[in-house]
Amino acid sequence: MTVIIDNASVHKAKATKPMMDLLKKQGVTLYFLPPYSPELNRIEKLWHLMKYTWMSVKSRDSKTLEADVGDILDNFGSKYKFGF
């Protein structure tokens, strides 16, 4: 099994090193993306689509933002579609 990981600081933190080592010992291959590679990270493409296509540009308070993102996540695959 191969797990592709971005370079978020939590993935490189000392606290996660023991778990990463354990995964390697169990035969899991950890593949880190290059330092800045949003074009290779599917979640970056999804967030871009959410922010610039599915959500209209408007002023939002945190409650409205949470509701708008919740609507997208609740309807992902039916109302909101994304192809990899």
N, C-alpha and C positions, 0 to 999 in steps of 0.2 A: 504494500500500500504506500502511496506517495501522498503527502499532504503539502499543498502549496500555501506558503505563508507570506504575507506582506511584511514589511519592515517596521510595523508599529512597535513602539518602544516596549510595550508589554511582552512582545514575542522575543525580545532580546534581553529582557530583564534578568538579573541574577536569581530572582525568586522563581522564575520559570525554568531555569537551567536543569534542575533535577528531573523535572517532568519530561523535558526534551530529551535528556539522556536516557530515561526509561523507555520512551517511545522508540528511540534508535535501537536499544537493546532488544526490543520486541519486534524488530524488523521493519519499522516504519521509516520511510525515507522522508526527510524534511527538506523541502526545496524552498529557499528564500528567493523571492522576486528581487530584481535589481533595486537599488535604493529608491529611485523615483521612476515608477513605471505604471502610471494609471491606465495606460492602454492594455496592459496585461492583467489588470485586476478587475474582475467582472463587477464587483460591488461598486467600484468607482464609476463604471459606466452606468450602472443602475441609479446611483445617487445623482449623477449628472442628468439623466433622463427625468428623474423625479423632480429635481429642482428647476430645470429649465424648460420642460415640456409639459409634464402633468400638473404642476402647480403654477397657477398664474402668479405673476409678479404683483405682490401687494404687501402692505404692512400687516404683520401678524403679531399678536401677543403669544406667549408660550402656550396657552390653552388652545388657541386657534391653530397654531403650528402642529401641535400634538394631534389634534382632530384631523387635520388635512393629511398628515403622514399616516395616521391610523386608517383613514379611508383608503389610501393607496395600498397599504399592506393588507388590509382586509379584502380588497378586491383585486389583488394581484393575481394574474392568470385568467381573469374573466374580463373585467373592465379595463385593466391595465396589463398590457402584454409586453414582454421583453424577450428578444431572441438573442442567444449567445452565439 
